[in-house]
């Protein structure tokens, strides 16, 4: 996993180091948009396999708390909500990029 700065254009799970803030503060920022599903001893990749598009995984381990969306777009949205809450965080680039293989087609309007 590659750690990127908060202003990076890369997306992935959002890492929140353990600080003296209640866990409810970051969770309250995303709760209106996602059903939260908690995970203990797991990895972001395994969490992604267990959640659907309307859910966000909350993974806790010795390094802190990870908020994980099903895809890059969900991760980007989660990170934006956390940033708006002025909560210290970093992006972890761990979401595989979507590759589209197939013919190009035009959308006519």
C-alpha positions in Angstrom: 0.0 0.0 0.0 1.2 3.5 -0.8 0.4 6.4 1.5 -0.4 9.6 -0.3 -1.0 13.1 1.0 -4.5 14.3 1.9 -4.5 16.5 -1.2 -3.6 13.7 -3.6 -5.8 12.6 -6.4 -5.4 9.0 -5.5 -8.2 7.3 -3.7 -8.5 4.3 -1.4 -9.4 3.6 2.2 -9.3 6.5 4.7 -6.9 6.0 7.6 -7.7 7.8 10.9 -4.9 7.5 13.5 -6.1 7.0 17.1 -6.4 10.4 18.6 -8.3 11.9 21.5 -11.5 12.3 19.5 -14.6 10.2 19.9 -15.0 7.5 17.2 -18.5 9.0 16.6 -17.1 12.2 15.1 -15.8 10.6 11.8 -18.6 8.1 11.7 -21.3 10.8 12.1 -19.8 12.4 9.0 -20.5 9.4 6.8 -23.5 7.8 8.6 -26.1 9.8 6.6 -24.8 8.3 3.4 -23.7 4.8 4.2 -24.8 1.8 6.3 -21.8 1.2 8.5 -20.5 -2.3 8.9 -17.8 -3.0 11.4 -14.8 -5.3 10.9 -12.0 -6.4 13.3 -9.0 -8.4 12.2 -9.3 -8.0 8.4 -7.8 -6.2 5.4 -9.3 -3.4 3.2 -9.5 -5.9 0.3 -11.5 -8.4 2.3 -13.8 -5.7 3.7 -14.5 -4.6 0.1 -15.6 -8.2 -0.7 -18.0 -8.1 2.2 -19.8 -4.8 1.6 -22.1 -3.5 -1.0 -22.3 -0.1 -2.7 -24.6 1.3 0.1 -22.2 0.3 2.9 -18.9 1.5 4.3 -16.6 -0.8 6.2 -15.2 0.4 9.5 -12.0 -1.6 10.1 -10.1 -1.2 13.4 -6.6 -2.5 14.2 -3.5 -1.4 16.2 -2.7 1.3 13.6 -6.0 3.1 13.8 -9.4 3.2 12.1 -10.0 2.6 8.4 -13.1 3.7 6.5 -13.5 1.7 3.4 -15.9 2.1 0.5 -16.8 -0.5 -2.1 -15.0 1.4 -4.9 -12.8 4.4 -5.6 -15.8 6.7 -5.9 -17.1 5.7 -2.5 -13.6 6.1 -1.0 -13.3 9.6 -2.5 -16.7 10.6 -1.1 -15.8 9.3 2.4 -12.5 11.1 2.4 -14.2 14.4 1.3 -16.7 14.1 4.2 -13.9 13.4 6.7 -11.9 16.4 5.3 -14.9 18.7 5.7 -15.1 17.6 9.4 -11.5 18.8 9.9 -10.5 15.3 11.0 -6.9 14.2 10.7 -6.6 11.5 8.1 -4.6 10.1 5.2 -5.5 8.3 2.0 -4.3 4.8 1.5 -4.2 3.9 -2.1 -5.5 0.3 -2.0 -8.4 0.3 -4.4 -7.6 -1.4 -7.7 -8.2 0.9 -10.7 -11.1 -0.1 -12.9 -10.1 -1.2 -16.3 -12.6 -1.1 -19.1 -11.9 -3.6 -21.9 -14.1 -3.7 -24.8 -15.3 -1.7 -27.8 -15.7 2.1 -27.7 -19.3 3.2 -28.2 -20.9 6.6 -28.7 -23.8 8.0 -26.8 -26.0 10.0 -29.0 -28.1 12.8 -27.6 
